[in-house]
Amino acid sequence: MRQILMTVLLIMTVVLLYTQIAGGNGGTKEQITASGNRMAEQISRISP
C-alpha cells in the first residue's frame, strides 16, 4: 500500500512539473510559438 501511494505521489509530481514547465507563463509551448512567429516574419521579409 505504501509503494502504491509513493508511486501515485511521484506521478502527480511529474505531471504537475510538466504542466508548469510546458504550459505555464513563459513556458516551452509559448516560447516555441513566439520563435515560430519570429521565423515566419523574417522569412516573409525575404525578397526574391
N, CA, C and O atoms as a CHARMM CRD file, in Angstrom:
* protein
*
  192
    1    1 MET  N      0.83400  -1.19600   0.00000 PROA 1      0.00000
    2    1 MET  CA     0.00000   0.00000   0.00000 PROA 1      0.00000
    3    1 MET  C      0.87900   1.26100   0.00000 PROA 1      0.00000
    4    1 MET  O      0.58000   2.24700  -0.67400 PROA 1      0.00000
    5    2 ARG  N      1.94800   1.19900   0.75900 PROA 2      0.00000
    6    2 ARG  CA     2.83800   2.35400   0.83900 PROA 2      0.00000
    7    2 ARG  C      3.50600   2.62000  -0.51100 PROA 2      0.00000
    8    2 ARG  O      3.66900   3.77200  -0.91500 PROA 2      0.00000
    9    3 GLN  N      3.89200   1.54300  -1.20700 PROA 3      0.00000
   10    3 GLN  CA     4.51900   1.70100  -2.52000 PROA 3      0.00000
   11    3 GLN  C      3.55800   2.32800  -3.51700 PROA 3      0.00000
   12    3 GLN  O      3.95900   3.17200  -4.31800 PROA 3      0.00000
   13    4 ILE  N      2.30800   1.92900  -3.47600 PROA 4      0.00000
   14    4 ILE  CA     1.31100   2.49500  -4.38400 PROA 4      0.00000
   15    4 ILE  C      1.14400   3.98200  -4.11800 PROA 4      0.00000
   16    4 ILE  O      1.08100   4.77500  -5.05800 PROA 4      0.00000
   17    5 LEU  N      1.07000   4.36600  -2.86100 PROA 5      0.00000
   18    5 LEU  CA     0.93300   5.77500  -2.50000 PROA 5      0.00000
   19    5 LEU  C      2.13400   6.58400  -2.98000 PROA 5      0.00000
   20    5 LEU  O      1.96900   7.67300  -3.53000 PROA 5      0.00000
   21    6 MET  N      3.33500   6.06000  -2.77600 PROA 6      0.00000
   22    6 MET  CA     4.54400   6.76300  -3.21200 PROA 6      0.00000
   23    6 MET  C      4.57300   6.88900  -4.74400 PROA 6      0.00000
   24    6 MET  O      4.98000   7.92000  -5.27800 PROA 6      0.00000
   25    7 THR  N      4.14400   5.84600  -5.43200 PROA 7      0.00000
   26    7 THR  CA     4.11800   5.87900  -6.89100 PROA 7      0.00000
   27    7 THR  C      3.12400   6.91900  -7.38800 PROA 7      0.00000
   28    7 THR  O      3.43300   7.67700  -8.30800 PROA 7      0.00000
   29    8 VAL  N      1.95800   6.96600  -6.80500 PROA 8      0.00000
   30    8 VAL  CA     0.93500   7.94300  -7.19800 PROA 8      0.00000
   31    8 VAL  C      1.42700   9.36000  -6.92900 PROA 8      0.00000
   32    8 VAL  O      1.23900  10.24300  -7.76500 PROA 8      0.00000
   33    9 LEU  N      2.04400   9.59000  -5.79300 PROA 9      0.00000
   34    9 LEU  CA     2.57000  10.92500  -5.48000 PROA 9      0.00000
   35    9 LEU  C      3.67700  11.32500  -6.44400 PROA 9      0.00000
   36    9 LEU  O      3.75000  12.48400  -6.85400 PROA 9      0.00000
   37   10 LEU  N      4.53200  10.38800  -6.80900 PROA 10     0.00000
   38   10 LEU  CA     5.60800  10.68300  -7.75600 PROA 10     0.00000
   39   10 LEU  C      5.03700  11.02900  -9.12700 PROA 10     0.00000
   40   10 LEU  O      5.48700  11.98200  -9.76300 PROA 10     0.00000
   41   11 ILE  N      4.05600  10.26700  -9.58200 PROA 11     0.00000
   42   11 ILE  CA     3.42700  10.54200 -10.87800 PROA 11     0.00000
   43   11 ILE  C      2.74400  11.89800 -10.86500 PROA 11     0.00000
   44   11 ILE  O      2.84800  12.65400 -11.83000 PROA 11     0.00000
   45   12 MET  N      2.04400  12.21500  -9.77900 PROA 12     0.00000
   46   12 MET  CA     1.38300  13.51900  -9.68100 PROA 12     0.00000
   47   12 MET  C      2.39900  14.65100  -9.71700 PROA 12     0.00000
   48   12 MET  O      2.15700  15.68300 -10.34300 PROA 12     0.00000
   49   13 THR  N      3.52400  14.46700  -9.05700 PROA 13     0.00000
   50   13 THR  CA     4.57500  15.49000  -9.04300 PROA 13     0.00000
   51   13 THR  C      5.14200  15.70200 -10.44100 PROA 13     0.00000
   52   13 THR  O      5.33800  16.84000 -10.86900 PROA 13     0.00000
   53   14 VAL  N      5.40300  14.62100 -11.14600 PROA 14     0.00000
   54   14 VAL  CA     5.95200  14.72900 -12.50400 PROA 14     0.00000
   55   14 VAL  C      4.95800  15.43000 -13.42400 PROA 14     0.00000
   56   14 VAL  O      5.34800  16.28900 -14.21500 PROA 14     0.00000
   57   15 VAL  N      3.68700  15.07700 -13.33000 PROA 15     0.00000
   58   15 VAL  CA     2.67000  15.71000 -14.17400 PROA 15     0.00000
   59   15 VAL  C      2.55600  17.19600 -13.85400 PROA 15     0.00000
   60   15 VAL  O      2.46200  18.01900 -14.76500 PROA 15     0.00000
   61   16 LEU  N      2.56400  17.53900 -12.59500 PROA 16     0.00000
   62   16 LEU  CA     2.48600  18.94400 -12.19700 PROA 16     0.00000
   63   16 LEU  C      3.68500  19.73800 -12.70900 PROA 16     0.00000
   64   16 LEU  O      3.52700  20.83700 -13.24100 PROA 16     0.00000
   65   17 LEU  N      4.87800  19.18100 -12.54900 PROA 17     0.00000
   66   17 LEU  CA     6.07400  19.86300 -13.05900 PROA 17     0.00000
   67   17 LEU  C      5.99700  20.04400 -14.57900 PROA 17     0.00000
   68   17 LEU  O      6.32300  21.11200 -15.09700 PROA 17     0.00000
   69   18 TYR  N      5.56600  19.00200 -15.28400 PROA 18     0.00000
   70   18 TYR  CA     5.46800  19.09400 -16.74100 PROA 18     0.00000
   71   18 TYR  C      4.49000  20.18700 -17.16600 PROA 18     0.00000
   72   18 TYR  O      4.79500  20.98100 -18.05600 PROA 18     0.00000
   73   19 THR  N      3.32900  20.23000 -16.54100 PROA 19     0.00000
   74   19 THR  CA     2.34400  21.23700 -16.93800 PROA 19     0.00000
   75   19 THR  C      2.83300  22.64800 -16.63300 PROA 19     0.00000
   76   19 THR  O      2.55300  23.57300 -17.39400 PROA 19     0.00000
   77   20 GLN  N      3.54900  22.82500 -15.54800 PROA 20     0.00000
   78   20 GLN  CA     4.05600  24.15000 -15.21400 PROA 20     0.00000
   79   20 GLN  C      5.18400  24.57200 -16.15600 PROA 20     0.00000
   80   20 GLN  O      5.25500  25.73300 -16.55800 PROA 20     0.00000
   81   21 ILE  N      6.05600  23.64300 -16.50400 PROA 21     0.00000
   82   21 ILE  CA     7.18800  23.97800 -17.37100 PROA 21     0.00000
   83   21 ILE  C      6.72300  24.17400 -18.80700 PROA 21     0.00000
   84   21 ILE  O      7.12600  25.13400 -19.46300 PROA 21     0.00000
   85   22 ALA  N      5.88800  23.28400 -19.29300 PROA 22     0.00000
   86   22 ALA  CA     5.47300  23.34800 -20.70100 PROA 22     0.00000
   87   22 ALA  C      4.36300  24.36000 -20.93700 PROA 22     0.00000
   88   22 ALA  O      4.38200  25.06400 -21.94600 PROA 22     0.00000
   89   23 GLY  N      3.39700  24.44900 -20.03300 PROA 23     0.00000
   90   23 GLY  CA     2.22700  25.26500 -20.31300 PROA 23     0.00000
   91   23 GLY  C      2.10300  26.53400 -19.52000 PROA 23     0.00000
   92   23 GLY  O      1.19800  27.32400 -19.79100 PROA 23     0.00000
   93   24 GLY  N      2.95700  26.77600 -18.55700 PROA 24     0.00000
   94   24 GLY  CA     2.84300  27.97300 -17.72400 PROA 24     0.00000
   95   24 GLY  C      3.22400  29.23700 -18.47400 PROA 24     0.00000
   96   24 GLY  O      3.61300  29.18100 -19.64100 PROA 24     0.00000
   97   25 ASN  N      3.11400  30.37600 -17.80500 PROA 25     0.00000
   98   25 ASN  CA     3.51100  31.65100 -18.40400 PROA 25     0.00000
   99   25 ASN  C      4.98600  31.59100 -18.76300 PROA 25     0.00000
  100   25 ASN  O      5.82900  31.28200 -17.92100 PROA 25     0.00000
  101   26 GLY  N      5.28900  31.88500 -20.00600 PROA 26     0.00000
  102   26 GLY  CA     6.67400  31.82100 -20.46500 PROA 26     0.00000
  103   26 GLY  C      7.16800  30.40300 -20.59500 PROA 26     0.00000
  104   26 GLY  O      8.37600  30.16900 -20.63700 PROA 26     0.00000
  105   27 GLY  N      6.26200  29.45800 -20.65900 PROA 27     0.00000
  106   27 GLY  CA     6.62400  28.05200 -20.75300 PROA 27     0.00000
  107   27 GLY  C      7.15100  27.69000 -22.13000 PROA 27     0.00000
  108   27 GLY  O      7.20500  28.52100 -23.03600 PROA 27     0.00000
  109   28 THR  N      7.53400  26.44100 -22.26400 PROA 28     0.00000
  110   28 THR  CA     8.12800  25.96200 -23.50100 PROA 28     0.00000
  111   28 THR  C      7.19600  26.13800 -24.68900 PROA 28     0.00000
  112   28 THR  O      7.63000  26.55700 -25.76200 PROA 28     0.00000
  113   29 LYS  N      5.92700  25.82500 -24.50900 PROA 29     0.00000
  114   29 LYS  CA     4.97000  25.94400 -25.62100 PROA 29     0.00000
  115   29 LYS  C      4.87000  27.38800 -26.09600 PROA 29     0.00000
  116   29 LYS  O      4.84200  27.64900 -27.29800 PROA 29     0.00000
  117   30 GLU  N      4.81400  28.31900 -25.15800 PROA 30     0.00000
  118   30 GLU  CA     4.72500  29.73900 -25.50900 PROA 30     0.00000
  119   30 GLU  C      5.99600  30.21200 -26.21500 PROA 30     0.00000
  120   30 GLU  O      5.92500  30.98800 -27.16900 PROA 30     0.00000
  121   31 GLN  N      7.14700  29.75100 -25.75400 PROA 31     0.00000
  122   31 GLN  CA     8.40900  30.15400 -26.36600 PROA 31     0.00000
  123   31 GLN  C      8.54700  29.60600 -27.77900 PROA 31     0.00000
  124   31 GLN  O      9.05600  30.29400 -28.66300 PROA 31     0.00000
  125   32 ILE  N      8.09800  28.37300 -27.99900 PROA 32     0.00000
  126   32 ILE  CA     8.16500  27.79100 -29.34300 PROA 32     0.00000
  127   32 ILE  C      7.25300  28.54900 -30.29300 PROA 32     0.00000
  128   32 ILE  O      7.62400  28.80700 -31.43800 PROA 32     0.00000
  129   33 THR  N      6.06500  28.90700 -29.82500 PROA 33     0.00000
  130   33 THR  CA     5.13200  29.66900 -30.66000 PROA 33     0.00000
  131   33 THR  C      5.72200  31.02400 -31.02600 PROA 33     0.00000
  132   33 THR  O      5.65100  31.43800 -32.18300 PROA 33     0.00000
  133   34 ALA  N      6.30100  31.71200 -30.05800 PROA 34     0.00000
  134   34 ALA  CA     6.90100  33.02400 -30.32000 PROA 34     0.00000
  135   34 ALA  C      8.06800  32.90100 -31.29500 PROA 34     0.00000
  136   34 ALA  O      8.23000  33.73600 -32.18500 PROA 34     0.00000
  137   35 SER  N      8.87200  31.86900 -31.12600 PROA 35     0.00000
  138   35 SER  CA    10.00900  31.66700 -32.01800 PROA 35     0.00000
  139   35 SER  C      9.54100  31.37500 -33.44100 PROA 35     0.00000
  140   35 SER  O     10.11800  31.88100 -34.40300 PROA 35     0.00000
  141   36 GLY  N      8.50600  30.56700 -33.57100 PROA 36     0.00000
  142   36 GLY  CA     7.95500  30.27600 -34.89800 PROA 36     0.00000
  143   36 GLY  C      7.40100  31.51500 -35.56300 PROA 36     0.00000
  144   36 GLY  O      7.56100  31.70300 -36.76900 PROA 36     0.00000
  145   37 ASN  N      6.74800  32.36500 -34.78300 PROA 37     0.00000
  146   37 ASN  CA     6.21400  33.62300 -35.33700 PROA 37     0.00000
  147   37 ASN  C      7.33900  34.52800 -35.82100 PROA 37     0.00000
  148   37 ASN  O      7.23400  35.13700 -36.88500 PROA 37     0.00000
  149   38 ARG  N      8.42100  34.61900 -35.03900 PROA 38     0.00000
  150   38 ARG  CA     9.56400  35.44700 -35.45900 PROA 38     0.00000
  151   38 ARG  C     10.19100  34.90200 -36.74400 PROA 38     0.00000
  152   38 ARG  O     10.53300  35.66800 -37.64400 PROA 38     0.00000
  153   39 MET  N     10.33800  33.58300 -36.82500 PROA 39     0.00000
  154   39 MET  CA    10.91200  32.99100 -38.03900 PROA 39     0.00000
  155   39 MET  C     10.02200  33.25600 -39.24400 PROA 39     0.00000
  156   39 MET  O     10.52200  33.56400 -40.32600 PROA 39     0.00000
  157   40 ALA  N      8.71100  33.14000 -39.07100 PROA 40     0.00000
  158   40 ALA  CA     7.78100  33.37700 -40.17900 PROA 40     0.00000
  159   40 ALA  C      7.86400  34.82400 -40.63800 PROA 40     0.00000
  160   40 ALA  O      7.81800  35.09000 -41.83900 PROA 40     0.00000
  161   41 GLU  N      7.98600  35.75700 -39.71300 PROA 41     0.00000
  162   41 GLU  CA     8.11500  37.17000 -40.08400 PROA 41     0.00000
  163   41 GLU  C      9.40700  37.42000 -40.86700 PROA 41     0.00000
  164   41 GLU  O      9.40800  38.13700 -41.86800 PROA 41     0.00000
  165   42 GLN  N     10.49700  36.82400 -40.40200 PROA 42     0.00000
  166   42 GLN  CA    11.77400  37.01200 -41.09300 PROA 42     0.00000
  167   42 GLN  C     11.75500  36.39200 -42.47700 PROA 42     0.00000
  168   42 GLN  O     12.30400  36.96200 -43.42000 PROA 42     0.00000
  169   43 ILE  N     11.13400  35.23700 -42.60800 PROA 43     0.00000
  170   43 ILE  CA    11.05100  34.58500 -43.92500 PROA 43     0.00000
  171   43 ILE  C     10.19300  35.42000 -44.86200 PROA 43     0.00000
  172   43 ILE  O     10.51000  35.53800 -46.04600 PROA 43     0.00000
  173   44 SER  N      9.12000  35.99600 -44.35700 PROA 44     0.00000
  174   44 SER  CA     8.23800  36.78900 -45.21900 PROA 44     0.00000
  175   44 SER  C      8.90800  38.07300 -45.68100 PROA 44     0.00000
  176   44 SER  O      8.50500  38.64000 -46.69600 PROA 44     0.00000
  177   45 ARG  N      9.92400  38.54800 -44.96100 PROA 45     0.00000
  178   45 ARG  CA    10.64000  39.76600 -45.35700 PROA 45     0.00000
  179   45 ARG  C     11.66700  39.52700 -46.44800 PROA 45     0.00000
  180   45 ARG  O     12.15000  40.47600 -47.06600 PROA 45     0.00000
  181   46 ILE  N     12.00300  38.27000 -46.69100 PROA 46     0.00000
  182   46 ILE  CA    12.99700  37.97300 -47.72700 PROA 46     0.00000
  183   46 ILE  C     12.37000  38.25300 -49.09200 PROA 46     0.00000
  184   46 ILE  O     11.30500  37.74100 -49.43600 PROA 46     0.00000
  185   47 SER  N     13.06300  39.06900 -49.83700 PROA 47     0.00000
  186   47 SER  CA    12.54000  39.37600 -51.18000 PROA 47     0.00000
  187   47 SER  C     13.35400  38.58900 -52.20600 PROA 47     0.00000
  188   47 SER  O     14.58200  38.55200 -52.14400 PROA 47     0.00000
  189   48 PRO  N     12.66400  37.97100 -53.13400 PROA 48     0.00000
  190   48 PRO  CA    13.37600  37.14700 -54.13300 PROA 48     0.00000
  191   48 PRO  C     14.13100  37.97400 -55.15000 PROA 48     0.00000
  192   48 PRO  O     14.77100  37.42000 -56.04400 PROA 48     0.00000
